[in-house]
């Protein structure tokens, strides 16, 4: 139970009407996330002002992060690809993970040196089953 001395923080809706918001990340003073139902990457500020930053040419943009030089990278899990947005806005394949697993890839994190870590690549469990072995890959 919370201490009587602590004050509860107030919460408010920043954005609604999303198909399926996923992979929230803070970048350049705004919250960025994937909207799975539309294939869009959206940025929104604390007042709810939103901007579609990108529509990803894939079924689902699973998760996002940024390289140290500021370029956006996106995990397209079902396709087994990590895409990178160039300075001119074009999307290129940064890494192809299909040879490592036929299962979808999921979350991404980029370290300060530009190394990319992506998890997933294991079979989805059947109902009532436990998750099987999963994988984390390093893209250097």
DSSP file (Angstrom, degrees, kcal/mol; ACC not computed):
  #  RESIDUE AA STRUCTURE BP1 BP2  ACC     N-H-->O    O-->H-N    N-H-->O    O-->H-N    TCO  KAPPA ALPHA  PHI   PSI    X-CA   Y-CA   Z-CA
    1    1 A X              0   0    0      0, 0.0     3,-0.1     0, 0.0     0, 0.0   0.000 360.0 360.0 360.0 137.9    0.0    0.0    0.0
    2    2 A X        -     0   0    0      1,-0.1     2,-0.1     2,-0.1     6,-0.0  -0.242 360.0-101.1 -63.4 149.8    1.4    3.5   -0.9
    3    3 A X    >   -     0   0    0      1,-0.1     3,-0.9     4,-0.0    -1,-0.1  -0.382  23.2-125.2 -65.8 146.8    2.8    5.6    1.9
    4    4 A X  T 3  S+     0   0    0      1,-0.2    -1,-0.1    -3,-0.1    -2,-0.1   0.745 110.0  60.5 -64.5 -23.3    0.5    8.4    3.1
    5    5 A X  T 3  S+     0   0    0      2,-0.1     2,-0.3     0, 0.0    -1,-0.2   0.729  87.2  87.2 -78.9 -21.8    3.3   10.9    2.4
    6    6 A X  S <  S-     0   0    0     -3,-0.9     2,-0.5     1,-0.0    -4,-0.0  -0.597  71.9-140.1 -83.6 139.2    3.4   10.1   -1.4
    7    7 A X        -     0   0    0     -2,-0.3     2,-0.1     1,-0.0    -2,-0.1  -0.827  21.4-117.8 -97.2 132.7    1.1   12.0   -3.7
    8    8 A X        -     0   0    0     -2,-0.5     2,-0.2     1,-0.1    -1,-0.0  -0.452  28.8-121.8 -68.2 138.1   -0.5   10.0   -6.5
    9    9 A X        -     0   0    0     -2,-0.1     2,-0.4     1,-0.1    -1,-0.1  -0.513  24.0-119.2 -77.6 148.4    0.4   11.2  -10.0
   10   10 A X        -     0   0    0     -2,-0.2     2,-0.4     2,-0.0    -1,-0.1  -0.716  26.2-157.7 -90.0 139.4   -2.4   12.3  -12.3
   11   11 A X        +     0   0    0     -2,-0.4     2,-0.3     2,-0.0     0, 0.0  -0.903  13.0 175.3-116.4 145.4   -2.9   10.4  -15.5
   12   12 A X        -     0   0    0     -2,-0.4     2,-0.4     0, 0.0    -2,-0.0  -0.987  37.8 -97.8-145.0 155.8   -4.5   11.6  -18.7
   13   13 A X        -     0   0    0     -2,-0.3     3,-0.1     1,-0.2    -2,-0.0  -0.579  29.7-177.1 -74.6 127.5   -5.1   10.3  -22.2
   14   14 A X  S    S-     0   0    0      1,-0.4     2,-0.3    -2,-0.4    -1,-0.2   0.803  72.1  -3.4 -91.1 -37.2   -2.5   11.6  -24.7
   15   15 A X        +     0   0    0     29,-0.1    -1,-0.4    34,-0.0     2,-0.2  -0.972  64.8 175.6-156.8 139.1   -4.0    9.9  -27.7
   16   16 A X        +     0   0    0     -2,-0.3     0, 0.0    -3,-0.1     0, 0.0  -0.782  52.5  68.6-134.0-177.4   -6.8    7.4  -28.4
   17   17 A X        +     0   0    0      1,-0.3     2,-0.2    -2,-0.2    -1,-0.1   0.643  66.1 150.7  80.0  15.1   -8.4    5.8  -31.3
   18   18 A X        -     0   0    0      1,-0.1    -1,-0.3    -3,-0.1     3,-0.1  -0.487  48.9-141.3 -79.4 149.9   -5.4    3.7  -32.1
   19   19 A X  S    S-     0   0    0      1,-0.2    -1,-0.1    -2,-0.2     2,-0.1   0.937  87.4 -26.7 -72.0 -48.1   -5.7    0.3  -33.8
   20   20 A X        -     0   0    0      2,-0.1    16,-2.5    -3,-0.0     2,-0.3  -0.526  67.0-154.3-169.2  94.1   -2.9   -1.2  -31.6
   21   21 A X  E     +A   35   0A   0     14,-0.2     2,-0.3    -3,-0.1    14,-0.2  -0.583  27.2 165.2 -76.8 132.9   -0.2    1.1  -30.1
   22   22 A X  E     +A   34   0A   0     12,-2.7    12,-3.1    -2,-0.3    -2,-0.1  -0.972  41.4  26.5-148.0 156.3    3.0   -0.7  -29.4
   23   23 A X  E     -     0   0A   0     -2,-0.3    41,-0.3    10,-0.2    -1,-0.2   0.923  67.6-159.2  59.8  55.0    6.7   -0.1  -28.6
   24   24 A X  E     +     0   0A   0      9,-0.1     2,-0.3    -3,-0.1     9,-0.2  -0.439  16.0 175.1 -67.1 135.6    6.6    3.3  -27.1
   25   25 A X  E     -A   32   0A   0      7,-2.9     7,-3.5    -2,-0.2     2,-0.5  -0.995  29.1-129.2-140.2 143.5    9.9    5.2  -27.1
   26   26 A X  E     +A   31   0A   0     -2,-0.3     2,-0.3     5,-0.2     5,-0.2  -0.833  39.7 157.4 -94.1 127.2   10.9    8.7  -26.1
   27   27 A X  E >   -A   30   0A   0      3,-2.8     3,-1.5    -2,-0.5    -2,-0.1  -0.956  60.2  -8.9-154.2 130.3   12.8   10.6  -28.8
   28   28 A X  T 3  S-     0   0    0     -2,-0.3     3,-0.1     1,-0.3    -1,-0.0   0.856 127.1 -51.1  51.4  43.1   13.4   14.3  -29.5
   29   29 A X  T 3  S+     0   0    0      1,-0.2     2,-0.3    16,-0.0    -1,-0.3   0.591 121.2  86.9  77.8  10.9   10.9   15.5  -26.9
   30   30 A X  E <  S-A   27   0A   0     -3,-1.5    -3,-2.8    15,-0.1     2,-0.6  -0.953  78.4-110.5-139.2 159.8    8.0   13.3  -28.1
   31   31 A X  E     -AB  26  44A   0     13,-2.8    13,-2.7    -2,-0.3     2,-0.3  -0.804  35.0-167.6 -88.0 124.3    6.6    9.8  -27.6
   32   32 A X  E     +AB  25  43A   0     -7,-3.5    -7,-2.9    -2,-0.6     2,-0.3  -0.860  14.7 158.9-109.9 147.7    7.0    7.7  -30.7
   33   33 A X  E     - B   0  42A   0      9,-2.1     9,-2.6    -2,-0.3     2,-0.4  -0.985  39.8-104.2-159.9 165.1    5.2    4.3  -31.2
   34   34 A X  E     -AB  22  41A   0    -12,-3.1   -12,-2.7    -2,-0.3     2,-0.8  -0.802  19.7-153.6 -93.0 135.2    4.1    1.8  -33.7
   35   35 A X  E >>> -AB  21  40A   0      5,-3.1     3,-1.7    -2,-0.4     4,-1.7  -0.869  11.4-167.9-106.9  95.3    0.4    1.6  -34.6
   36   36 A X  T 345S+     0   0    0    -16,-2.5    -1,-0.2    -2,-0.8     3,-0.1   0.833  79.1  59.6 -55.9 -39.0    0.1   -2.0  -35.7
   37   37 A X  T 345S+     0   0    0      1,-0.2    -1,-0.3   -17,-0.1   -16,-0.1   0.702 119.1  27.9 -67.2 -18.7   -3.3   -1.6  -37.2
   38   38 A X  T <45S-     0   0    0     -3,-1.7    -1,-0.2     2,-0.2    -2,-0.2   0.507 100.3-122.8-117.8  -9.9   -2.2    1.0  -39.7
   39   39 A X  T  <5 +     0   0    0     -4,-1.7    17,-3.3     1,-0.3     2,-0.3   0.717  67.0 137.7  72.5  20.5    1.5    0.2  -40.2
   40   40 A X  E   < -BC  35  55A   0     -5,-1.2    -5,-3.1    15,-0.2     2,-0.5  -0.702  53.7-143.3-103.8 151.2    2.4    3.7  -39.1
   41   41 A X  E     -BC  34  54A   0     13,-3.0    12,-2.7    -2,-0.3    13,-1.4  -0.970  30.9-169.3-104.6 124.1    5.0    5.1  -36.8
   42   42 A X  E     -BC  33  52A   0     -9,-2.6    -9,-2.1    -2,-0.5     2,-0.4  -0.899  15.9-157.8-120.3 142.9    3.5    8.0  -34.9
   43   43 A X  E     +BC  32  51A   0      8,-2.5     8,-2.4    -2,-0.4     2,-0.3  -0.968  16.2 179.7-116.9 137.8    5.0   10.7  -32.7
   44   44 A X  E     -BC  31  50A   0    -13,-2.7   -13,-2.8    -2,-0.4     6,-0.2  -0.997  16.4-142.0-139.2 141.6    2.9   12.6  -30.1
   45   45 A X    >   -     0   0    0      4,-1.9     3,-2.0    -2,-0.3   -15,-0.1  -0.414  40.5 -91.7 -95.1 177.6    3.6   15.3  -27.6
   46   46 A X  T 3  S+     0   0    0      1,-0.3    -1,-0.1     2,-0.1   -16,-0.1   0.701 125.2  56.8 -63.9 -20.4    2.3   15.7  -24.1
   47   47 A X  T 3  S-     0   0    0      2,-0.1    -1,-0.3   -32,-0.0     3,-0.1   0.455 120.8-105.4 -89.8  -1.2   -0.6   17.8  -25.4
   48   48 A X    <   +     0   0    0     -3,-2.0     2,-0.6     1,-0.3    -2,-0.1   0.530  68.8 148.4  90.9   6.6   -1.8   15.1  -27.8
   49   49 A X        -     0   0    0    -34,-0.0    -4,-1.9     2,-0.0    -1,-0.3  -0.663  29.6-169.7 -75.7 117.8   -0.5   16.7  -31.0
   50   50 A X  E     -C   44   0A   0     -2,-0.6     2,-0.3    -6,-0.2    -6,-0.2  -0.755  18.3-169.9-115.7 158.3    0.4   13.8  -33.2
   51   51 A X  E     -C   43   0A   0     -8,-2.4    -8,-2.5    -2,-0.3     2,-0.7  -0.986  26.1-127.4-144.6 130.5    2.2   13.4  -36.5
   52   52 A X  E     -C   42   0A   0     -2,-0.3   -10,-0.2   -10,-0.2     3,-0.1  -0.715  27.8-178.4 -76.6 116.6    2.5   10.3  -38.7
   53   53 A X  E     -     0   0A   0    -12,-2.7     2,-0.3    -2,-0.7   -11,-0.2   0.753  60.7  -9.1 -88.7 -27.2    6.2   10.0  -39.2
   54   54 A X  E     -C   41   0A   0    -13,-1.4   -13,-3.0     2,-0.0     2,-0.6  -0.951  48.2-140.3-169.1 142.1    6.3    7.0  -41.5
   55   55 A X  E     -C   40   0A   0     -2,-0.3     2,-0.3   -15,-0.2   -15,-0.2  -0.980  35.9-135.9-108.2 119.7    4.1    4.3  -42.9
   56   56 A X        -     0   0    0    -17,-3.3     2,-2.2    -2,-0.6     5,-0.1  -0.559   6.5-131.7 -82.4 133.5    6.1    1.1  -42.9
   57   57 A X  S    S+     0   0    0     -2,-0.3     2,-0.3     3,-0.0    -1,-0.1  -0.366  80.0  80.3 -80.3  61.4    6.1   -1.1  -46.1
   58   58 A X  S    S-     0   0    0     -2,-2.2     3,-0.2   -19,-0.1    -2,-0.1  -0.933  91.5-101.8-154.1 170.7    5.5   -4.2  -44.0
   59   59 A X  S    S+     0   0    0     -2,-0.3     2,-0.4     1,-0.3    -1,-0.1   0.942 104.2   3.3 -68.1 -46.2    2.6   -6.0  -42.4
   60   60 A X        -     0   0    0    -21,-0.1     2,-1.1    -3,-0.1    17,-0.4  -0.955  59.1-144.4-143.7 121.5    3.4   -4.9  -38.8
   61   61 A X        -     0   0    0     -2,-0.4    15,-0.2    -3,-0.2   -39,-0.1  -0.757  25.5-173.6 -79.4 103.6    6.1   -2.5  -37.6
   62   62 A X        -     0   0    0     13,-2.3     2,-0.3    -2,-1.1   -28,-0.2   0.927  54.8 -15.6 -69.7 -47.5    6.8   -4.4  -34.3
   63   63 A X  E     -D   75   0B   0     12,-0.8    12,-2.8    -3,-0.1     2,-0.3  -0.979  58.0-148.6-158.2 164.7    9.2   -2.0  -32.6
   64   64 A X  E     +D   74   0B   0     -2,-0.3     2,-0.3   -41,-0.3    44,-0.2  -0.907  17.4 156.5-137.7 158.8   11.5    1.0  -33.2
   65   65 A X  E     -D   73   0B   0      8,-1.8     8,-3.0    -2,-0.3     2,-0.4  -0.930  33.1-109.3-163.9-177.2   14.7    2.6  -32.0
   66   66 A X  E     -D   72   0B   0     -2,-0.3     6,-0.2     6,-0.2    44,-0.1  -0.962  17.7-127.3-128.4 141.4   17.3    5.0  -33.4
   67   67 A X    >   -     0   0    0      4,-2.9     3,-2.7    -2,-0.4    45,-0.1  -0.413  42.2 -99.9 -72.9 160.0   21.0    4.6  -34.4
   68   68 A X  T 3  S+     0   0    0      1,-0.3    -1,-0.1    43,-0.3    44,-0.0   0.778 124.6  58.4 -55.8 -26.5   23.4    7.0  -32.8
   69   69 A X  T 3  S-     0   0    0      2,-0.1    -1,-0.3     1,-0.0    -2,-0.0   0.422 123.4-103.8 -84.7   3.3   23.3    9.2  -36.0
   70   70 A X  S <  S+     0   0    0     -3,-2.7     2,-0.2     1,-0.3    -2,-0.1   0.360  72.9 141.1  96.7  -5.2   19.6    9.7  -35.6
   71   71 A X        -     0   0    0      1,-0.1    -4,-2.9    -5,-0.1    -1,-0.3  -0.535  51.2-121.8 -75.3 137.9   18.3    7.3  -38.2
   72   72 A X  E     -D   66   0B   0     13,-0.4    13,-2.7    -2,-0.2     2,-0.4  -0.547  23.0-162.4 -77.6 137.7   15.2    5.3  -37.3
   73   73 A X  E     -DE  65  84B   0     -8,-3.0    -8,-1.8    -2,-0.2     2,-0.4  -0.975   5.5-165.6-121.5 142.0   15.3    1.5  -37.3
   74   74 A X  E     -DE  64  83B   0      9,-2.5     9,-2.8    -2,-0.4     2,-0.6  -0.984  16.5-137.6-130.8 131.6   12.2   -0.6  -37.4
   75   75 A X  E     -DE  63  82B   0    -12,-2.8   -13,-2.3    -2,-0.4     2,-0.9  -0.819  11.6-167.9 -87.9 120.4   11.7   -4.4  -36.7
   76   76 A X  E  >> - E   0  81B   0      5,-3.1     5,-1.8    -2,-0.6     4,-1.2  -0.816  13.4-174.2-104.3  87.0    9.3   -5.9  -39.2
   77   77 A X  T  45S+     0   0    0     -2,-0.9    28,-0.7   -17,-0.4     3,-0.5   0.843  73.4  47.6 -59.4 -46.5    8.9   -9.1  -37.3
   78   78 A X  T  45S+     0   0    0    -18,-0.3    -1,-0.3     1,-0.2   -17,-0.1   0.858 115.9  46.1 -66.5 -33.3    6.8  -11.2  -39.7
   79   79 A X  T  45S-     0   0    0     -3,-0.4    -1,-0.2   -19,-0.2    -2,-0.2   0.644 106.3-128.6 -81.7 -14.9    9.0  -10.3  -42.6
   80   80 A X  T  <5 +     0   0    0     -4,-1.2    17,-3.5    -3,-0.5    18,-0.6   0.806  64.7 127.8  72.2  29.7   12.2  -11.0  -40.6
   81   81 A X  E   < -EF  76  96B   0     -5,-1.8    -5,-3.1    15,-0.2     2,-0.5  -0.890  53.6-151.5-121.6 148.6   13.7   -7.6  -41.5
   82   82 A X  E     -EF  75  95B   0     13,-2.7    12,-2.9    -2,-0.3    13,-1.8  -0.987  27.4-161.2-110.3 117.8   15.2   -4.7  -39.7
   83   83 A X  E     -EF  74  93B   0     -9,-2.8    -9,-2.5    -2,-0.5     2,-0.4  -0.674   4.9-153.8 -99.2 154.6   14.5   -1.6  -41.9
   84   84 A X  E     -EF  73  92B   0      8,-2.9     8,-2.5    -2,-0.3     2,-0.6  -0.992  10.8-137.5-129.4 134.9   16.4    1.7  -41.6
   85   85 A X  E     - F   0  91B   0    -13,-2.7   -13,-0.4    -2,-0.4     6,-0.2  -0.825  22.8-145.2 -92.9 122.2   15.0    5.1  -42.6
   86   86 A X    >   -     0   0    0      4,-3.1     3,-2.2    -2,-0.6   -14,-0.1  -0.284  30.7 -97.4 -78.8 169.0   17.6    7.2  -44.5
   87   87 A X  T 3  S+     0   0    0      1,-0.3    -1,-0.1     2,-0.1    -2,-0.0   0.792 125.3  54.9 -59.0 -29.8   17.9   11.0  -44.2
   88   88 A X  T 3  S-     0   0    0      2,-0.1    -1,-0.3     1,-0.0    -3,-0.0   0.423 122.3-105.9 -85.8   3.0   15.9   11.4  -47.4
   89   89 A X  S <  S+     0   0    0     -3,-2.2    -2,-0.1     1,-0.3     2,-0.0   0.260  75.2 135.8  95.2 -11.6   13.0    9.3  -45.9
   90   90 A X        -     0   0    0     -5,-0.1    -4,-3.1     1,-0.1     2,-0.5  -0.364  50.1-131.4 -70.5 151.6   13.6    6.2  -47.9
   91   91 A X  E     +F   85   0B   0     -6,-0.2     2,-0.3    -8,-0.0    -6,-0.2  -0.891  28.2 176.4-105.1 132.5   13.5    2.8  -46.2
   92   92 A X  E     -F   84   0B   0     -8,-2.5    -8,-2.9    -2,-0.5     2,-0.6  -0.905  39.0 -96.1-129.6 159.1   16.2    0.3  -46.8
   93   93 A X  E     +F   83   0B   0     -2,-0.3   -10,-0.2   -10,-0.2     3,-0.1  -0.662  34.7 178.6 -76.6 120.4   17.0   -3.1  -45.4
   94   94 A X  E    S-     0   0B   0    -12,-2.9     2,-0.3    -2,-0.6   -11,-0.2   0.845  71.4  -3.1 -86.3 -41.2   19.4   -2.8  -42.5
   95   95 A X  E     -F   82   0B   0    -13,-1.8   -13,-2.7    44,-0.0     2,-0.6  -0.986  58.2-143.5-153.6 143.4   19.5   -6.5  -41.7
   96   96 A X  E     +F   81   0B   0     -2,-0.3     3,-0.3   -15,-0.2   -15,-0.2  -0.947  19.0 174.7-108.5 116.6   17.7   -9.6  -42.9
   97   97 A X    >>  +     0   0    0    -17,-3.5     3,-1.8    -2,-0.6     4,-1.0   0.340  49.6 104.3-103.3   4.9   17.0  -12.1  -40.1
   98   98 A X  T 34 S+     0   0    0    -18,-0.6     3,-0.3     1,-0.3    -1,-0.2   0.815  75.6  58.2 -60.9 -32.0   15.0  -14.7  -42.0
   99   99 A X  T 34 S+     0   0    0     -3,-0.3    -1,-0.3     1,-0.2     3,-0.1   0.651 104.0  54.2 -72.8 -12.9   17.9  -17.1  -42.2
  100  100 A X  T <4 S-     0   0    0     -3,-1.8     2,-0.3     1,-0.3    -1,-0.2   0.759 124.8  -8.7 -91.6 -28.0   18.1  -17.2  -38.3
  101  101 A X     <  -     0   0    0     -4,-1.0    -1,-0.3    -3,-0.3    21,-0.1  -0.940  42.5-145.4-167.3 144.8   14.4  -18.1  -37.7
  102  102 A X  S    S+     0   0    0     -2,-0.3     2,-0.1    19,-0.2    20,-0.1   0.606  82.2  89.9 -85.1 -13.8   11.1  -18.4  -39.5
  103  103 A X  S    S-     0   0    0     18,-0.4    20,-0.1     1,-0.1    -2,-0.1  -0.434  92.0 -86.0 -81.1 158.0    9.3  -17.1  -36.4
  104  104 A X        -     0   0    0     18,-0.2    17,-2.6    -2,-0.1    18,-0.4  -0.233  34.3-133.3 -65.2 151.1    8.7  -13.4  -36.0
  105  105 A X  E     -G  120   0C   0    -28,-0.7    15,-0.3    15,-0.3   -28,-0.2  -0.658  26.5-179.9 -97.1 160.9   11.2  -11.0  -34.4
  106  106 A X  E     +     0   0C   0     13,-3.4   -31,-0.1     1,-0.4    -1,-0.1   0.516  39.9  28.9-129.8 -96.0   10.0   -8.6  -31.8
  107  107 A X  E     -     0   0C   0    -45,-0.1    12,-1.8   -44,-0.0    -1,-0.4  -0.386  53.6-160.7 -86.9 157.8   11.7   -5.9  -29.7
  108  108 A X  E     +G  118   0C   0    -44,-0.2     2,-0.3    10,-0.2    10,-0.2  -0.978  10.8 178.4-135.7 145.8   14.8   -3.8  -30.6
  109  109 A X  E     -G  117   0C   0      8,-1.9     8,-2.8    -2,-0.3     2,-0.5  -0.977  13.1-154.4-145.3 140.5   17.3   -1.8  -28.7
  110  110 A X  E     -G  116   0C   0     -2,-0.3     6,-0.2     6,-0.2   -44,-0.1  -0.948  12.9-145.9-114.6 130.6   20.3    0.1  -30.1
  111  111 A X    >   -     0   0    0      4,-2.5     3,-1.8    -2,-0.5   -43,-0.3  -0.336  35.8 -92.3 -88.2 177.7   23.4    0.8  -27.9
  112  112 A X  T 3  S+     0   0    0      1,-0.3    -1,-0.1     2,-0.1    -2,-0.0   0.635 124.7  55.1 -66.4 -15.3   25.6    3.9  -28.0
  113  113 A X  T 3  S-     0   0    0      2,-0.1    -1,-0.3   -46,-0.0     3,-0.1   0.494 121.1-104.0 -93.5  -5.3   28.0    2.3  -30.5
  114  114 A X  S <  S+     0   0    0     -3,-1.8     2,-0.2     1,-0.3    -2,-0.1   0.494  70.7 147.4  93.9   4.0   25.2    1.5  -32.9
  115  115 A X        -     0   0    0     25,-0.1    -4,-2.5    23,-0.0     2,-0.4  -0.543  36.9-146.7 -70.5 139.1   25.0   -2.2  -32.1
  116  116 A X  E     -GH 110 139C   0     23,-2.5    23,-3.3    -6,-0.2     2,-0.4  -0.920  11.2-164.8-113.3 133.5   21.4   -3.5  -32.5
  117  117 A X  E     -GH 109 138C   0     -8,-2.8    -8,-1.9    -2,-0.4     2,-0.4  -0.971   9.1-179.2-116.5 131.3   19.9   -6.2  -30.4
  118  118 A X  E     -GH 108 137C   0     19,-1.9    19,-2.9    -2,-0.4     2,-0.2  -0.994   8.9-156.9-130.7 135.8   16.6   -7.9  -31.5
  119  119 A X  E     + H   0 136C   0    -12,-1.8   -13,-3.4    -2,-0.4     2,-0.4  -0.698  48.2  58.1-109.8 166.0   14.7  -10.6  -29.7
  120  120 A X  E     +GH 105 135C   0     15,-1.9    15,-2.1   -15,-0.3   -15,-0.3  -0.942  30.3 134.7 125.5-144.8   12.3  -13.2  -30.8
  121  121 A X        +     0   0    0    -17,-2.6   -18,-0.4    -2,-0.4     2,-0.3   0.576  50.9 113.0  75.6   9.5   12.8  -15.9  -33.4
  122  122 A X  S    S-     0   0    0    -18,-0.4    -1,-0.2    13,-0.1   -18,-0.2  -0.716  74.8 -86.5-110.2 165.4   11.2  -18.7  -31.4
  123  123 A X        -     0   0    0     10,-0.3     9,-0.7    -2,-0.3     2,-0.3  -0.383  41.5-114.5 -69.5 144.9    8.0  -20.6  -32.0
  124  124 A X        -     0   0    0      7,-0.1     2,-0.1     1,-0.1    -1,-0.1  -0.590  39.5-110.3 -73.8 138.8    4.8  -19.3  -30.6
  125  125 A X        -     0   0    0     -2,-0.3     2,-0.1     4,-0.1     6,-0.1  -0.399  24.2-119.5 -73.5 147.4    3.4  -21.5  -27.9
  126  126 A X    >   -     0   0    0      4,-0.2     3,-2.6     1,-0.2    -1,-0.1  -0.443  54.8 -69.9 -73.0 158.2    0.3  -23.6  -28.5
  127  127 A X  T 3  S+     0   0    0      1,-0.3    -1,-0.2    -2,-0.1     3,-0.1  -0.267 126.1  14.1 -52.6 131.0   -2.6  -22.8  -26.1
  128  128 A X  T 3  S+     0   0    0      1,-0.3    -1,-0.3    -3,-0.1     2,-0.2   0.389 105.9 113.4  83.2  -2.9   -1.7  -24.1  -22.6
  129  129 A X    <   -     0   0    0     -3,-2.6    -1,-0.3     1,-0.1     2,-0.2  -0.606  66.5-116.3 -98.5 160.0    2.0  -24.5  -23.5
  130  130 A X        -     0   0    0     -2,-0.2    -4,-0.2     1,-0.1     2,-0.1  -0.574  41.5 -88.8 -88.2 157.2    5.0  -22.6  -22.2
  131  131 A X        -     0   0    0     -2,-0.2    -1,-0.1    -6,-0.1     3,-0.1  -0.399  45.0-136.9 -62.8 141.1    7.1  -20.4  -24.4
  132  132 A X        -     0   0    0     -9,-0.7   -10,-0.1     1,-0.2    -1,-0.1  -0.176  46.3 -48.5 -86.5-174.1   10.0  -22.3  -26.0
  133  133 A X        -     0   0    0     -2,-0.1   -10,-0.3     1,-0.1     2,-0.2  -0.304  61.8-161.5 -58.7 138.5   13.6  -21.2  -26.4
  134  134 A X        -     0   0    0    -12,-0.1     2,-0.4    -3,-0.1   -13,-0.2  -0.642   5.3-131.7-117.3 175.5   13.9  -17.7  -27.8
  135  135 A X  E     -H  120   0C   0    -15,-2.1   -15,-1.9    -2,-0.2     2,-0.4  -0.957   9.7-161.8-133.5 145.5   16.8  -15.8  -29.4
  136  136 A X  E     -H  119   0C   0     -2,-0.4     2,-0.3   -17,-0.2   -17,-0.2  -0.999  20.6-162.6-121.2 127.5   18.5  -12.5  -29.1
  137  137 A X  E     -H  118   0C   0    -19,-2.9   -19,-1.9    -2,-0.4     2,-0.5  -0.817  10.6-143.0-110.0 151.6   20.6  -11.4  -32.1
  138  138 A X  E     -H  117   0C   0     -2,-0.3     2,-0.6   -21,-0.2   -21,-0.2  -0.959   8.2-164.7-111.2 125.8   23.3   -8.8  -32.3
  139  139 A X  E      H  116   0C   0    -23,-3.3   -23,-2.5    -2,-0.5   -44,-0.0  -0.945 360.0 360.0-109.7 110.0   23.5   -6.8  -35.5
  140  140 A X              0   0    0     -2,-0.6    -1,-0.1   -25,-0.2   -25,-0.1   0.379 360.0 360.0-116.6 360.0   26.9   -5.1  -35.5
